[in-house]
Amino acid sequence: MMLNKNIFSKTPDVSPIRKGFGEGLALAGKEDTRVVGLCADLTESTHMSLFKEQFPKRFIEVGVAEQNLATVASGLAAMGKIPFITSYAMFSPGRNWEQIRTTIAYNDRPVKIAGSHAGISVGPDGGTHQAIEDIALMRVMPNMTVVSPCDAIEARKATLALAKTDKPAYIRLSREKTPIITLEDTPFEIGKGSVIYENDASKKGHKDVAIIATGPILFQALKAAYSLDQDRVGVVVVNIHTIKPIDQKLVVKVAQEYKSVVTVEEHQVSGGLGSAVCEVLAEHEPVPVELVGIRDLFGQSGTPDELIKHYGLDAESIIEAGRRAIHRKK
């Protein structure tokens, strides 16, 4: 069992993904004294405070100076530390992309960059604070691993796993409380996606469409797959928490089996998960693909639910994309 049995209830359990990061970082600090934390004046907001409280001598507050944040962390990594740096994703990697590229990725330093408050679900903060280009910014960078957890449990596991790698990495975190999709014993491995749900129609042999999603918007993909079962549309839902390196084997496998694909992300469709999936399928298994994401637009103020619907990321929009993908393969 990989899926929380309460996920389809009217009131699923919820928790902030960034809290899962903070818990994971504190655990990583206990396991390895080389782990250090650096923040750009957002310790409480990013939940790095959970690490700071336990390991104050291993915490550095650099202030509102994201470029310094990246550069100092690179130096610490060169001296054998495992630095985690946090800020809002709009500022890290948004503001300090060049420092991350030159001092961290180019030198292949094992700095872990946590971008909090990513996506449009930041809500009323508006378009200036809604990072919806961050996956593309980091995915294009050589040496960089890119992780986008679907819930707080997965964020904790991802943080612990990243602390044990010797590569630079970016982990994407959202602000709002989001549904708990996975379980404590759901397997997690960097670079390995998972089939997290298969509806009854699919189990009965109706292999119609594969939905591949990342981050907390995976919840909307699950709702879509659940609803499509009423029309006997067979759907499998794949959780791609690691966008780089992407699990090519799994992407190709579900494309071969279902012959059409929908990708879902709270990010621009350009350069994000959809692009990564299309790159794999163009080379290995060309099938119809529908991309659900933000299409060359900036964010704006609104409640998270309003924005998810406005930008066509809700379950109803994913259902429509699924039907289009199925139609295109006929």
C-alpha positions as CSV (number, residue, x, y, z in Angstrom):
1,M,0.0,0.0,0.0
2,M,1.5,3.3,-1.1
3,L,-1.5,5.7,-0.8
4,N,-3.1,7.2,2.3
5,K,-6.5,5.6,2.5
6,N,-8.1,8.9,3.6
7,I,-6.9,10.8,0.5
8,F,-10.4,10.5,-1.2
9,S,-12.3,11.5,1.9
10,K,-14.0,14.9,2.1
11,T,-11.5,16.1,4.7
12,P,-8.1,14.4,4.0
13,D,-5.3,14.9,6.5
14,V,-3.2,18.0,5.7
15,S,0.2,19.4,6.6
16,P,2.6,22.0,5.1
17,I,5.3,20.4,3.0
18,R,7.8,22.9,4.3
19,K,7.3,21.5,7.8
20,G,8.2,18.1,6.5
21,F,11.5,19.6,5.2
22,G,12.2,21.2,8.6
23,E,11.6,17.9,10.4
24,G,13.8,16.0,7.9
25,L,16.6,18.6,8.3
26,A,16.6,18.2,12.1
27,L,16.8,14.4,11.7
28,A,19.6,14.7,9.2
29,G,21.4,17.0,11.7
30,K,21.2,14.2,14.3
31,E,22.5,11.6,11.9
32,D,25.5,13.6,10.5
33,T,27.3,16.4,12.3
34,R,28.5,17.8,9.0
35,V,25.0,19.0,8.2
36,V,24.7,22.8,8.6
37,G,21.8,25.2,7.9
38,L,21.9,28.7,6.4
39,C,18.9,31.0,5.9
40,A,18.1,34.4,4.4
41,D,16.0,35.8,7.2
42,L,13.1,33.4,6.7
43,T,13.9,30.8,9.4
44,E,10.4,30.4,10.7
45,S,8.7,30.6,7.3
46,T,10.8,27.9,5.8
47,H,10.7,25.7,9.0
48,M,14.5,25.7,9.2
49,S,13.8,26.9,12.8
50,L,13.4,23.2,13.7
51,F,17.1,22.7,12.8
52,K,18.2,25.9,14.4
53,E,16.6,25.1,17.8
54,Q,18.5,21.8,18.0
55,F,21.8,22.8,16.5
56,P,22.3,26.6,17.0
57,K,26.1,26.3,16.5
58,R,25.5,24.7,13.1
59,F,23.1,27.4,11.9
60,I,24.1,30.7,10.1
61,E,21.7,33.6,9.5
62,V,23.1,35.5,6.5
63,G,20.2,38.0,6.4
64,V,18.4,39.1,3.2
65,A,21.4,38.3,1.0
66,E,20.6,35.3,-1.1
67,Q,23.7,35.6,-3.3
68,N,25.9,35.4,-0.2
69,L,23.7,32.5,1.0
70,A,24.7,30.4,-2.0
71,T,28.4,31.5,-2.0
72,V,29.0,30.9,1.7
73,A,27.3,27.5,1.5
74,S,29.6,26.6,-1.4
75,G,32.6,27.5,0.7
76,L,31.4,25.4,3.6
77,A,30.8,22.4,1.2
78,A,34.4,22.8,0.0
79,M,35.5,22.4,3.6
80,G,33.6,19.1,4.0
81,K,30.2,20.3,5.3
82,I,26.8,19.4,4.0
83,P,25.0,22.8,3.8
84,F,21.3,23.3,3.4
85,I,20.2,26.8,2.4
86,T,16.6,28.1,2.5
87,S,14.7,31.1,1.3
88,Y,11.5,31.6,-0.8
89,A,11.9,30.0,-4.2
90,M,11.5,33.4,-5.8
91,F,14.7,34.5,-4.2
92,S,16.6,31.2,-4.1
93,P,17.0,30.1,-6.9
94,G,15.2,33.1,-8.3
95,R,17.6,35.9,-7.3
96,N,20.9,33.9,-6.8
97,W,20.8,31.7,-9.8
98,E,24.2,32.8,-11.1
99,Q,25.8,32.2,-7.7
100,I,24.2,28.7,-7.5
101,R,25.4,27.9,-11.1
102,T,29.0,29.2,-10.7
103,T,29.9,28.4,-7.1
104,I,27.7,25.3,-6.4
105,A,26.8,23.5,-9.6
106,Y,29.9,24.3,-11.6
107,N,32.1,23.1,-8.8
108,D,29.8,20.2,-8.0
109,R,29.5,21.1,-4.4
110,P,27.0,19.1,-2.3
111,V,24.9,22.1,-1.3
112,K,21.1,21.5,-0.9
113,I,18.9,24.4,-2.0
114,A,15.4,24.5,-0.5
115,G,13.0,26.8,-2.4
116,S,10.0,27.4,-0.2
117,H,6.6,29.0,-1.1
118,A,6.9,27.7,-4.7
119,G,4.0,27.6,-7.1
120,I,0.8,29.7,-7.4
121,S,-0.7,28.2,-4.2
122,V,1.2,30.9,-2.3
123,G,-2.1,32.6,-3.1
124,P,-2.6,36.2,-1.9
125,D,1.2,37.0,-2.0
126,G,0.7,37.5,-5.8
127,G,2.6,37.0,-8.9
128,T,5.9,38.6,-7.7
129,H,6.2,35.9,-5.0
130,Q,4.9,32.9,-6.9
131,A,7.8,30.9,-8.3
132,I,6.6,29.0,-11.3
133,E,9.8,28.9,-13.2
134,D,12.1,27.4,-10.6
135,I,12.1,23.8,-11.8
136,A,13.1,25.0,-15.3
137,L,15.9,27.2,-13.8
138,M,17.4,24.3,-11.9
139,R,16.7,21.4,-14.3
140,V,18.8,23.0,-17.0
141,M,21.8,23.2,-14.7
142,P,24.5,20.5,-15.0
143,N,25.2,18.4,-11.9
144,M,21.9,19.5,-10.2
145,T,19.3,17.0,-8.8
146,V,15.8,18.4,-8.7
147,V,13.2,17.0,-6.2
148,S,9.6,18.1,-5.8
149,P,7.9,16.2,-2.9
150,C,4.1,15.6,-3.0
151,D,3.5,15.9,0.7
152,A,5.1,16.6,4.1
153,I,6.0,12.9,4.6
154,E,7.8,12.7,1.3
155,A,9.5,16.1,2.0
156,R,11.0,14.7,5.2
157,K,12.2,11.5,3.4
158,A,13.6,13.5,0.5
159,T,15.5,15.9,2.9
160,L,17.1,12.9,4.7
161,A,18.0,11.2,1.4
162,L,19.5,14.4,0.0
163,A,21.7,14.8,3.0
164,K,23.4,11.5,2.1
165,T,24.2,12.4,-1.5
166,D,27.4,14.1,-2.6
167,K,25.7,16.2,-5.3
168,P,24.1,19.6,-5.4
169,A,20.3,19.5,-5.2
170,Y,17.2,21.6,-5.3
171,I,14.1,20.7,-3.3
172,R,10.9,22.5,-4.0
173,L,8.5,23.2,-1.2
174,S,5.0,24.7,-1.1
175,R,3.6,27.0,1.6
176,E,0.0,25.9,2.2
177,K,-1.1,22.8,4.1
178,T,-1.6,20.1,1.5
179,P,-3.1,16.6,1.6
180,I,-1.0,13.8,3.1
181,I,-0.9,11.5,0.0
182,T,1.8,8.9,1.0
183,L,2.4,6.8,4.1
184,E,5.3,6.5,6.5
185,D,6.3,3.2,4.9
186,T,5.8,4.3,1.3
187,P,9.2,3.6,-0.4
188,F,11.2,6.7,-1.4
189,E,14.4,6.8,-3.4
190,I,16.0,9.7,-5.2
191,G,15.5,9.2,-9.0
192,K,12.8,6.6,-8.7
193,G,9.2,7.4,-9.5
194,S,6.3,5.3,-8.4
195,V,2.9,4.1,-9.5
196,I,0.9,5.5,-6.6
197,Y,-2.7,4.7,-7.8
198,E,-4.5,2.6,-10.4
199,N,-8.2,3.0,-10.6
200,D,-10.6,0.0,-10.8
201,A,-11.2,0.4,-14.6
202,S,-7.5,0.1,-15.2
203,K,-7.2,-3.0,-13.0
204,K,-10.0,-4.5,-15.1
205,G,-7.9,-4.0,-18.3
206,H,-9.0,-0.6,-19.5
207,K,-5.5,0.9,-20.1
208,D,-6.6,4.4,-21.3
209,V,-4.3,7.1,-20.0
210,A,-1.3,7.5,-17.6
211,I,-1.2,10.7,-15.5
212,I,2.3,11.7,-14.4
213,A,2.4,14.4,-11.7
214,T,4.8,16.1,-9.3
215,G,4.4,18.0,-6.1
216,P,1.2,18.6,-4.1
217,I,-0.8,19.0,-7.3
218,L,-0.6,15.2,-7.5
219,F,-3.7,15.3,-5.2
220,Q,-5.7,16.9,-8.1
221,A,-4.4,14.1,-10.4
222,L,-5.6,11.5,-8.0
223,K,-9.1,13.1,-7.8
224,A,-9.2,13.1,-11.6
225,A,-8.3,9.4,-11.8
226,Y,-10.9,8.5,-9.2
227,S,-13.6,10.4,-11.1
228,L,-12.7,8.9,-14.5
229,D,-13.3,5.5,-13.0
230,Q,-17.0,6.2,-13.0
231,D,-16.9,6.3,-16.8
232,R,-14.8,3.2,-17.0
233,V,-11.7,5.1,-18.1
234,G,-8.7,3.3,-17.0
235,V,-6.1,5.5,-15.4
236,V,-2.8,5.0,-13.6
237,V,-1.2,7.8,-11.6
238,V,2.6,8.1,-11.4
239,N,4.3,10.2,-8.7
240,I,7.5,11.7,-10.2
241,H,9.1,13.3,-7.1
242,T,12.5,13.5,-8.7
243,I,12.3,15.5,-11.9
244,K,16.1,15.3,-12.5
245,P,17.3,12.6,-12.9
246,I,13.9,11.5,-14.1
247,D,12.9,7.8,-13.9
248,Q,13.0,7.1,-17.6
249,K,12.2,3.4,-17.2
250,L,8.9,4.1,-15.5
251,V,7.9,6.9,-17.8
252,V,8.5,4.7,-20.9
253,K,6.8,1.7,-19.2
254,V,3.5,3.5,-18.5
255,A,3.6,5.1,-22.0
256,Q,3.9,1.7,-23.6
257,E,1.1,0.3,-21.5
258,Y,-1.4,3.2,-21.7
259,K,-0.4,4.7,-25.1
260,S,-1.3,8.3,-23.9
261,V,0.0,10.5,-21.2
262,V,-1.0,13.6,-19.2
263,T,1.6,15.5,-17.2
264,V,0.5,17.7,-14.2
265,E,2.6,20.4,-12.5
266,E,2.1,23.6,-10.6
267,H,4.7,25.3,-12.8
268,Q,5.2,26.6,-16.3
269,V,4.7,23.8,-18.8
270,S,7.9,25.0,-20.5
271,G,11.0,23.5,-18.9
272,G,9.3,21.6,-16.1
273,L,8.0,18.1,-15.6
274,G,6.0,18.1,-18.8
275,S,9.1,19.0,-20.8
276,A,11.1,16.4,-19.0
277,V,8.6,13.7,-19.8
278,C,8.3,14.8,-23.5
279,E,12.1,14.7,-23.8
280,V,12.1,11.0,-22.7
281,L,9.1,10.0,-24.8
282,A,10.3,11.7,-28.0
283,E,13.4,9.6,-27.9
284,H,12.0,6.3,-26.6
285,E,8.2,6.0,-26.9
286,P,6.4,8.8,-28.8
287,V,2.7,8.8,-27.7
288,P,0.1,11.7,-27.4
289,V,0.9,13.9,-24.4
290,E,-1.2,16.6,-22.9
291,L,0.5,19.1,-20.6
292,V,-1.4,20.5,-17.6
293,G,0.5,23.4,-16.1
294,I,0.8,27.2,-16.5
295,R,1.1,28.3,-20.0
296,D,3.4,31.3,-20.4
297,L,1.6,33.4,-17.8
298,F,2.6,35.0,-14.5
299,G,0.7,34.3,-11.3
300,Q,-1.7,36.7,-9.5
301,S,-3.4,37.2,-6.2
302,G,-6.2,34.9,-5.1
303,T,-6.9,32.0,-2.8
304,P,-5.0,28.8,-3.7
305,D,-8.2,27.0,-4.8
306,E,-9.2,30.0,-7.0
307,L,-5.8,30.1,-8.7
308,I,-5.6,26.3,-9.2
309,K,-8.9,26.5,-11.0
310,H,-8.2,29.7,-12.9
311,Y,-4.9,28.3,-14.3
312,G,-6.5,24.9,-15.2
313,L,-4.7,22.7,-12.7
314,D,-7.8,21.3,-11.0
315,A,-9.2,17.8,-11.3
316,E,-11.8,18.8,-13.8
317,S,-9.1,20.3,-16.1
318,I,-7.0,17.1,-15.8
319,I,-10.0,15.0,-16.7
320,E,-10.5,17.1,-19.9
321,A,-6.8,16.7,-20.7
322,G,-7.1,13.0,-20.2
323,R,-10.0,12.7,-22.6
324,R,-8.0,14.8,-25.2
325,A,-5.0,12.5,-24.8
326,I,-7.2,9.4,-25.3
327,H,-8.9,10.9,-28.3
328,R,-5.5,11.7,-30.0
329,K,-4.4,8.1,-29.9
330,K,-7.4,6.9,-31.9
